[in-house]
Each structure stands twice: as structure tokens, then as C-alpha cells.
């Protein structure tokens, strides 16, 4: 859905405690999460404002967001000692 937030706490509500702990204790996670949220904000802004952007560029942005989300989820699972 256009303009929908993909914040980590929304995407993984059952992982909120782990996400908060990693944000405090793991600088790599914190940096990747910050990049993820900034990218999500940019994508939502483009969708809501119907800003001119090519389909190719939009796909690149969304693919990078998905990559970051997968990486962060893997880090969350590893932190919980569970397979991703």
C-alpha cells in the first residue's frame, strides 16, 4: 500500500524489545536501522507526494529497503539465537 510505514517495530512487533536493545548496544545495527528508516521515509514521501521518479529508480530504492530489512531481521534473529 502506498505511503504505508515500514518501521521495524511495525514490521516486527514481536521483536520490539530486541530491536530496542540492538539499537542501544550494536552500532552496526543502529546505523543500518537508521539508514533503513531514512530510506523508508524517503520512499513514503515520494509515494504520498507523487513526486516524479522513474519506475527503475523507485524499484532500486525499494529493493535496497528490502535488503536492509532482511539484513536487520537476520541480526535480530542472531541476537535471539534463532535461525532467520
MOPAC internal coordinates of N, CA, C and O (Angstrom, degrees):
PM7 1SCF
backbone

  N    0.0000 0     0.00 0     0.00 0    0    0    0
  C    1.4512 1     0.00 0     0.00 0    1    0    0
  C    1.5306 1   108.42 1     0.00 0    2    1    0
  O    1.2310 1   120.84 1   -43.31 1    3    2    1
  N    1.3022 1   116.01 1   136.69 1    3    2    1
  C    1.4517 1   121.13 1  -178.38 1    5    3    2
  C    1.5220 1   111.40 1   -67.42 1    6    5    3
  O    1.2310 1   121.28 1   -42.23 1    7    6    5
  N    1.3215 1   115.16 1   137.77 1    7    6    5
  C    1.4505 1   120.85 1   176.41 1    9    7    6
  C    1.5118 1   114.87 1    78.28 1   10    9    7
  O    1.2310 1   120.22 1  -174.31 1   11   10    9
  N    1.3185 1   117.18 1     5.69 1   11   10    9
  C    1.4645 1   121.34 1  -178.46 1   13   11   10
  C    1.5292 1   110.08 1   -78.77 1   14   13   11
  O    1.2310 1   120.58 1   -43.72 1   15   14   13
  N    1.3173 1   116.49 1   136.28 1   15   14   13
  C    1.4551 1   121.02 1   177.81 1   17   15   14
  C    1.5212 1   110.45 1   -74.04 1   18   17   15
  O    1.2310 1   121.54 1   -42.49 1   19   18   17
  N    1.3224 1   114.65 1   137.51 1   19   18   17
  C    1.4537 1   121.08 1   176.62 1   21   19   18
  C    1.5275 1   110.24 1  -116.59 1   22   21   19
  O    1.2310 1   120.40 1  -147.55 1   23   22   21
  N    1.3257 1   116.85 1    32.45 1   23   22   21
  C    1.4586 1   121.13 1   178.45 1   25   23   22
  C    1.5244 1   109.41 1   -55.53 1   26   25   23
  O    1.2310 1   120.85 1   -34.28 1   27   26   25
  N    1.3177 1   115.98 1   145.72 1   27   26   25
  C    1.4671 1   120.38 1  -176.10 1   29   27   26
  C    1.5196 1   112.75 1   -57.17 1   30   29   27
  O    1.2310 1   119.95 1   139.68 1   31   30   29
  N    1.3266 1   117.70 1   -40.32 1   31   30   29
  C    1.4668 1   120.58 1   179.98 1   33   31   30
  C    1.5266 1   112.38 1   -68.08 1   34   33   31
  O    1.2310 1   120.25 1   158.12 1   35   34   33
  N    1.3176 1   117.13 1   -21.88 1   35   34   33
  C    1.4656 1   121.62 1   175.33 1   37   35   34
  C    1.5269 1   109.65 1   -83.97 1   38   37   35
  O    1.2310 1   120.97 1   137.15 1   39   38   37
  N    1.3282 1   115.75 1   -42.85 1   39   38   37
  C    1.4570 1   120.67 1  -179.56 1   41   39   38
  C    1.5349 1   112.15 1   -67.33 1   42   41   39
  O    1.2310 1   120.61 1   143.37 1   43   42   41
  N    1.3243 1   116.44 1   -36.63 1   43   42   41
  C    1.4621 1   121.82 1  -176.97 1   45   43   42
  C    1.5306 1   110.25 1  -129.52 1   46   45   43
  O    1.2310 1   119.86 1  -112.38 1   47   46   45
  N    1.3282 1   117.87 1    67.62 1   47   46   45
  C    1.4719 1   119.84 1  -174.89 1   49   47   46
  C    1.5267 1   113.70 1   -61.43 1   50   49   47
  O    1.2310 1   120.00 1   151.60 1   51   50   49
  N    1.3204 1   117.60 1   -28.40 1   51   50   49
  C    1.4590 1   120.53 1   179.58 1   53   51   50
  C    1.5270 1   112.13 1   -79.44 1   54   53   51
  O    1.2310 1   120.05 1   176.00 1   55   54   53
  N    1.3227 1   117.51 1    -4.00 1   55   54   53
  C    1.4664 1   122.62 1  -179.30 1   57   55   54
  C    1.5249 1   112.12 1  -111.02 1   58   57   55
  O    1.2310 1   119.64 1  -168.31 1   59   58   57
  N    1.3171 1   118.29 1    11.69 1   59   58   57
  C    1.4675 1   121.85 1  -174.45 1   61   59   58
  C    1.5244 1   112.94 1   -56.59 1   62   61   59
  O    1.2310 1   120.35 1   137.45 1   63   62   61
  N    1.3094 1   116.93 1   -42.55 1   63   62   61
  C    1.4726 1   119.98 1  -178.94 1   65   63   62
  C    1.5303 1   110.65 1   -63.96 1   66   65   63
  O    1.2310 1   120.71 1   136.03 1   67   66   65
  N    1.3163 1   116.24 1   -43.97 1   67   66   65
  C    1.4681 1   120.39 1   178.92 1   69   67   66
  C    1.5223 1   110.47 1   -64.99 1   70   69   67
  O    1.2310 1   120.29 1   138.08 1   71   70   69
  N    1.3257 1   117.05 1   -41.92 1   71   70   69
  C    1.4664 1   121.21 1   178.71 1   73   71   70
  C    1.5280 1   110.06 1   -59.88 1   74   73   71
  O    1.2310 1   120.20 1   133.92 1   75   74   73
  N    1.3123 1   117.22 1   -46.08 1   75   74   73
  C    1.4709 1   120.98 1   179.69 1   77   75   74
  C    1.5219 1   111.44 1   -62.65 1   78   77   75
  O    1.2310 1   120.38 1   138.09 1   79   78   77
  N    1.3284 1   116.88 1   -41.91 1   79   78   77
  C    1.4694 1   120.87 1   179.19 1   81   79   78
  C    1.5243 1   110.66 1   -64.61 1   82   81   79
  O    1.2310 1   120.25 1   134.28 1   83   82   81
  N    1.3230 1   117.13 1   -45.72 1   83   82   81
  C    1.4613 1   120.37 1   179.10 1   85   83   82
  C    1.5253 1   111.62 1   -63.28 1   86   85   83
  O    1.2310 1   120.13 1   141.71 1   87   86   85
  N    1.3207 1   117.35 1   -38.29 1   87   86   85
  C    1.4681 1   120.39 1   177.09 1   89   87   86
  C    1.5202 1   111.76 1   -60.17 1   90   89   87
  O    1.2310 1   120.56 1   147.12 1   91   90   89
  N    1.3135 1   116.53 1   -32.88 1   91   90   89
  C    1.4673 1   121.01 1  -179.57 1   93   91   90
  C    1.5247 1   112.60 1   -83.62 1   94   93   91
  O    1.2310 1   120.57 1   143.49 1   95   94   93
  N    1.3378 1   116.51 1   -36.51 1   95   94   93
  C    1.4619 1   120.52 1  -168.56 1   97   95   94
  C    1.5272 1   115.71 1  -106.18 1   98   97   95
  O    1.2310 1   119.75 1   167.37 1   99   98   97
  N    1.3285 1   118.08 1   -12.63 1   99   98   97
  C    1.4602 1   120.71 1  -173.35 1  101   99   98
  C    1.5289 1   108.90 1  -127.58 1  102  101   99
  O    1.2310 1   120.69 1   -73.67 1  103  102  101
  N    1.3201 1   116.29 1   106.33 1  103  102  101
  C    1.4670 1   120.09 1  -174.87 1  105  103  102
  C    1.5285 1   112.06 1   -65.98 1  106  105  103
  O    1.2310 1   119.79 1   145.75 1  107  106  105
  N    1.3310 1   118.00 1   -34.25 1  107  106  105
  C    1.4711 1   119.71 1   177.94 1  109  107  106
  C    1.5208 1   110.60 1   -65.32 1  110  109  107
  O    1.2310 1   120.59 1   135.34 1  111  110  109
  N    1.3341 1   116.49 1   -44.66 1  111  110  109
  C    1.4609 1   120.13 1   177.51 1  113  111  110
  C    1.5237 1   110.00 1   -60.64 1  114  113  111
  O    1.2310 1   120.84 1   134.35 1  115  114  113
  N    1.3159 1   116.00 1   -45.65 1  115  114  113
  C    1.4670 1   120.41 1  -178.93 1  117  115  114
  C    1.5251 1   111.19 1   -59.85 1  118  117  115
  O    1.2310 1   120.09 1   136.96 1  119  118  117
  N    1.3336 1   117.44 1   -43.04 1  119  118  117
  C    1.4700 1   120.99 1   179.36 1  121  119  118
  C    1.5257 1   111.44 1   -65.55 1  122  121  119
  O    1.2310 1   120.36 1   135.52 1  123  122  121
  N    1.3378 1   116.92 1   -44.48 1  123  122  121
  C    1.4602 1   120.58 1   179.45 1  125  123  122
  C    1.5285 1   111.09 1   -66.20 1  126  125  123
  O    1.2310 1   120.37 1   139.96 1  127  126  125
  N    1.3207 1   116.91 1   -40.04 1  127  126  125
  C    1.4647 1   120.84 1   178.55 1  129  127  126
  C    1.5256 1   110.50 1   -64.55 1  130  129  127
  O    1.2310 1   120.49 1   140.67 1  131  130  129
  N    1.3182 1   116.66 1   -39.33 1  131  130  129
  C    1.4558 1   120.53 1   177.86 1  133  131  130
  C    1.5331 1   110.29 1   -64.21 1  134  133  131
  O    1.2310 1   120.38 1   135.53 1  135  134  133
  N    1.3229 1   116.88 1   -44.47 1  135  134  133
  C    1.4647 1   120.72 1   177.14 1  137  135  134
  C    1.5251 1   110.35 1   -61.70 1  138  137  135
  O    1.2310 1   120.36 1   137.00 1  139  138  137
  N    1.3267 1   116.92 1   -43.00 1  139  138  137
  C    1.4600 1   122.34 1   179.18 1  141  139  138
  C    1.5285 1   111.08 1   -58.95 1  142  141  139
  O    1.2310 1   120.59 1   131.45 1  143  142  141
  N    1.3369 1   116.47 1   -48.55 1  143  142  141
  C    1.4670 1   120.17 1  -177.44 1  145  143  142
  C    1.5255 1   111.84 1   -68.06 1  146  145  143
  O    1.2310 1   119.97 1   142.76 1  147  146  145
  N    1.3350 1   117.65 1   -37.24 1  147  146  145
  C    1.4622 1   120.55 1   176.68 1  149  147  146
  C    1.5245 1   110.86 1   -64.23 1  150  149  147
  O    1.2310 1   120.91 1   138.13 1  151  150  149
  N    1.3259 1   115.86 1   -41.87 1  151  150  149
  C    1.4600 1   120.56 1   178.49 1  153  151  150
  C    1.5239 1   110.85 1   -66.24 1  154  153  151
  O    1.2310 1   120.32 1   138.52 1  155  154  153
  N    1.3281 1   116.99 1   -41.48 1  155  154  153
  C    1.4606 1   120.54 1   177.64 1  157  155  154
  C    1.5310 1   110.67 1   -61.67 1  158  157  155
  O    1.2310 1   120.46 1   137.26 1  159  158  157
  N    1.3137 1   116.72 1   -42.74 1  159  158  157
  C    1.4738 1   120.61 1   177.29 1  161  159  158
  C    1.5320 1   110.98 1   -61.36 1  162  161  159
  O    1.2310 1   120.73 1   138.12 1  163  162  161
  N    1.3329 1   116.20 1   -41.88 1  163  162  161
  C    1.4664 1   120.54 1   179.53 1  165  163  162
  C    1.5338 1   110.58 1   -63.27 1  166  165  163
  O    1.2310 1   120.58 1   134.21 1  167  166  165
  N    1.3159 1   116.50 1   -45.79 1  167  166  165
  C    1.4671 1   120.60 1  -179.45 1  169  167  166
  C    1.5216 1   110.48 1   -63.32 1  170  169  167
  O    1.2310 1   120.30 1   134.02 1  171  170  169
  N    1.3251 1   117.03 1   -45.98 1  171  170  169
  C    1.4719 1   119.72 1   178.96 1  173  171  170
  C    1.5163 1   111.38 1   -61.26 1  174  173  171
  O    1.2310 1   120.51 1   138.35 1  175  174  173
  N    1.3331 1   116.63 1   -41.65 1  175  174  173
  C    1.4642 1   120.39 1   178.38 1  177  175  174
  C    1.5123 1   111.72 1   -60.76 1  178  177  175
  O    1.2310 1   120.81 1   136.75 1  179  178  177
  N    1.3144 1   116.05 1   -43.25 1  179  178  177
  C    1.4682 1   120.26 1   178.55 1  181  179  178
  C    1.5234 1   110.65 1   -64.07 1  182  181  179
  O    1.2310 1   120.18 1   138.71 1  183  182  181
  N    1.3198 1   117.26 1   -41.29 1  183  182  181
  C    1.4651 1   120.88 1  -179.80 1  185  183  182
  C    1.5299 1   111.48 1   -66.97 1  186  185  183
  O    1.2310 1   120.37 1   134.87 1  187  186  185
  N    1.3111 1   116.89 1   -45.13 1  187  186  185
  C    1.4596 1   120.60 1  -176.36 1  189  187  186
  C    1.5251 1   112.69 1   -70.92 1  190  189  187
  O    1.2310 1   120.38 1   145.60 1  191  190  189
  N    1.3153 1   116.87 1   -34.40 1  191  190  189
  C    1.4602 1   120.74 1  -178.87 1  193  191  190
  C    1.5185 1   111.90 1   -90.61 1  194  193  191
  O    1.2310 1   120.98 1   177.33 1  195  194  193
  N    1.3309 1   115.73 1    -2.67 1  195  194  193
  C    1.4604 1   120.87 1  -176.42 1  197  195  194
  C    1.5220 1   110.58 1    49.28 1  198  197  195
  O    1.2310 1   121.59 1  -135.86 1  199  198  197
  N    1.3350 1   114.56 1    44.14 1  199  198  197
  C    1.4589 1   120.61 1   179.84 1  201  199  198
  C    1.5215 1   110.45 1   -67.26 1  202  201  199
  O    1.2310 1   121.13 1   -32.24 1  203  202  201
  N    1.3072 1   115.44 1   147.76 1  203  202  201
  C    1.4628 1   118.39 1  -179.22 1  205  203  202
  C    1.5309 1   111.07 1   -70.33 1  206  205  203
  O    1.2310 1   121.29 1   -63.92 1  207  206  205
  N    1.3071 1   115.14 1   116.08 1  207  206  205
  C    1.4572 1   121.86 1   176.86 1  209  207  206
  C    1.5216 1   106.15 1  -150.58 1  210  209  207
  O    1.2310 1   120.89 1   -38.55 1  211  210  209
  N    1.3064 1   115.91 1   141.45 1  211  210  209
  C    1.4617 1   118.80 1  -178.78 1  213  211  210
  C    1.5249 1   110.28 1   -71.61 1  214  213  211
  O    1.2310 1   121.33 1   -23.73 1  215  214  213
  N    1.3198 1   115.06 1   156.27 1  215  214  213
  C    1.4613 1   119.88 1   177.36 1  217  215  214
  C    1.5247 1   110.76 1   -61.32 1  218  217  215
  O    1.2310 1   120.72 1   144.04 1  219  218  217
  N    1.3216 1   116.22 1   -35.96 1  219  218  217
  C    1.4664 1   120.78 1   179.43 1  221  219  218
  C    1.5236 1   110.21 1   -63.75 1  222  221  219
  O    1.2310 1   120.37 1   134.62 1  223  222  221
  N    1.3234 1   116.90 1   -45.38 1  223  222  221
  C    1.4687 1   120.74 1  -179.89 1  225  223  222
  C    1.5245 1   110.63 1   -66.70 1  226  225  223
  O    1.2310 1   119.95 1   139.22 1  227  226  225
  N    1.3219 1   117.70 1   -40.78 1  227  226  225
  C    1.4660 1   120.98 1   178.15 1  229  227  226
  C    1.5210 1   110.25 1   -61.77 1  230  229  227
  O    1.2310 1   120.60 1   138.76 1  231  230  229
  N    1.3147 1   116.45 1   -41.24 1  231  230  229
  C    1.4674 1   120.30 1   179.27 1  233  231  230
  C    1.5232 1   110.89 1   -64.68 1  234  233  231
  O    1.2310 1   120.11 1   140.35 1  235  234  233
  N    1.3385 1   117.40 1   -39.65 1  235  234  233
  C    1.4667 1   121.23 1   177.47 1  237  235  234
  C    1.5275 1   110.81 1   -60.61 1  238  237  235
  O    1.2310 1   120.80 1   133.64 1  239  238  237
  N    1.3346 1   116.08 1   -46.36 1  239  238  237
  C    1.4623 1   120.00 1  -179.86 1  241  239  238
  C    1.5266 1   110.98 1   -61.78 1  242  241  239
  O    1.2310 1   120.43 1   134.91 1  243  242  241
  N    1.3210 1   116.78 1   -45.09 1  243  242  241
  C    1.4662 1   120.81 1  -178.58 1  245  243  242
  C    1.5265 1   111.47 1   -68.81 1  246  245  243
  O    1.2310 1   120.25 1   145.24 1  247  246  245
  N    1.3182 1   117.12 1   -34.76 1  247  246  245
  C    1.4684 1   120.29 1   177.40 1  249  247  246
  C    1.5274 1   110.65 1   -66.71 1  250  249  247
  O    1.2310 1   120.76 1   139.74 1  251  250  249
  N    1.3243 1   116.15 1   -40.26 1  251  250  249
  C    1.4683 1   119.33 1   178.65 1  253  251  250
  C    1.5294 1   110.11 1   -66.92 1  254  253  251
  O    1.2310 1   120.34 1   140.53 1  255  254  253
  N    1.3256 1   116.96 1   -39.47 1  255  254  253
  C    1.4715 1   119.97 1   176.45 1  257  255  254
  C    1.5277 1   110.10 1   -60.72 1  258  257  255
  O    1.2310 1   120.04 1   137.13 1  259  258  257
  N    1.3246 1   117.53 1   -42.87 1  259  258  257
  C    1.4670 1   121.08 1   179.22 1  261  259  258
  C    1.5246 1   110.96 1   -64.03 1  262  261  259
  O    1.2310 1   120.47 1   139.75 1  263  262  261
  N    1.3311 1   116.71 1   -40.25 1  263  262  261
  C    1.4631 1   120.43 1   177.02 1  265  263  262
  C    1.5345 1   110.85 1   -60.76 1  266  265  263
  O    1.2310 1   120.75 1   133.34 1  267  266  265
  N    1.3291 1   116.18 1   -46.66 1  267  266  265
  C    1.4670 1   120.17 1   179.14 1  269  267  266
  C    1.5278 1   111.07 1   -62.41 1  270  269  267
  O    1.2310 1   120.67 1   138.07 1  271  270  269
  N    1.3132 1   116.33 1   -41.93 1  271  270  269
  C    1.4630 1   120.92 1   179.57 1  273  271  270
  C    1.5265 1   110.41 1   -61.50 1  274  273  271
  O    1.2310 1   120.27 1   135.23 1  275  274  273
  N    1.3248 1   117.08 1   -44.77 1  275  274  273
  C    1.4653 1   120.84 1   178.24 1  277  275  274
  C    1.5280 1   111.50 1   -62.36 1  278  277  275
  O    1.2310 1   120.71 1   136.94 1  279  278  277
  N    1.3330 1   116.25 1   -43.06 1  279  278  277
  C    1.4592 1   121.12 1   179.52 1  281  279  278
  C    1.5299 1   110.61 1   -62.94 1  282  281  279
  O    1.2310 1   120.67 1   134.91 1  283  282  281
  N    1.3168 1   116.32 1   -45.09 1  283  282  281
  C    1.4585 1   120.64 1   179.68 1  285  283  282
  C    1.5234 1   111.21 1   -65.17 1  286  285  283
  O    1.2310 1   120.20 1   139.74 1  287  286  285
  N    1.3194 1   117.23 1   -40.26 1  287  286  285
  C    1.4669 1   120.23 1   178.80 1  289  287  286
  C    1.5309 1   110.71 1   -63.48 1  290  289  287
  O    1.2310 1   120.86 1   139.81 1  291  290  289
  N    1.3180 1   115.96 1   -40.19 1  291  290  289
  C    1.4674 1   119.73 1   177.41 1  293  291  290
  C    1.5318 1   110.22 1   -61.74 1  294  293  291
  O    1.2310 1   120.50 1   137.46 1  295  294  293
  N    1.3238 1   116.65 1   -42.54 1  295  294  293
  C    1.4638 1   120.47 1   178.23 1  297  295  294
  C    1.5268 1   110.97 1   -63.32 1  298  297  295
  O    1.2310 1   120.46 1   140.98 1  299  298  297
  N    1.3252 1   116.72 1   -39.02 1  299  298  297
  C    1.4704 1   121.11 1   178.12 1  301  299  298
  C    1.5246 1   109.52 1   -61.78 1  302  301  299
  O    1.2310 1   120.73 1   131.32 1  303  302  301
  N    1.3278 1   116.22 1   -48.68 1  303  302  301
  C    1.4666 1   120.39 1  -178.46 1  305  303  302
  C    1.5207 1   111.61 1   -63.90 1  306  305  303
  O    1.2310 1   120.35 1   138.51 1  307  306  305
  N    1.3272 1   116.95 1   -41.49 1  307  306  305
  C    1.4669 1   120.07 1   177.92 1  309  307  306
  C    1.5227 1   110.41 1   -62.49 1  310  309  307
  O    1.2310 1   120.59 1   141.85 1  311  310  309
  N    1.3175 1   116.48 1   -38.15 1  311  310  309
  C    1.4553 1   120.65 1   178.29 1  313  311  310
  C    1.5272 1   111.53 1   -63.40 1  314  313  311
  O    1.2310 1   121.32 1   147.18 1  315  314  313
  N    1.3145 1   115.08 1   -32.82 1  315  314  313
  C    1.4712 1   120.62 1   179.06 1  317  315  314
  C    1.5295 1   111.61 1   -90.34 1  318  317  315
  O    1.2310 1   120.84 1  -176.93 1  319  318  317
  N    1.3392 1   116.01 1     3.07 1  319  318  317
  C    1.4635 1   122.04 1  -178.33 1  321  319  318
  C    1.5067 1   112.63 1    58.46 1  322  321  319
  O    1.2310 1   121.08 1  -140.96 1  323  322  321
  N    1.3435 1   115.53 1    39.04 1  323  322  321
  C    1.4597 1   121.86 1   178.06 1  325  323  322
  C    1.5141 1   108.53 1  -123.63 1  326  325  323
  O    1.2310 1   119.76 1   -33.90 1  327  326  325
  N    1.3435 1   118.06 1   146.10 1  327  326  325
  C    1.4701 1   118.39 1   176.63 1  329  327  326
  C    1.5249 1   111.76 1   -66.65 1  330  329  327
  O    1.2310 1   121.17 1   -35.80 1  331  330  329
  N    1.3236 1   115.37 1   144.20 1  331  330  329
  C    1.4709 1   120.39 1   179.88 1  333  331  330
  C    1.5159 1   111.35 1   -70.31 1  334  333  331
  O    1.2310 1   120.10 1   180.00 1  335  334  333

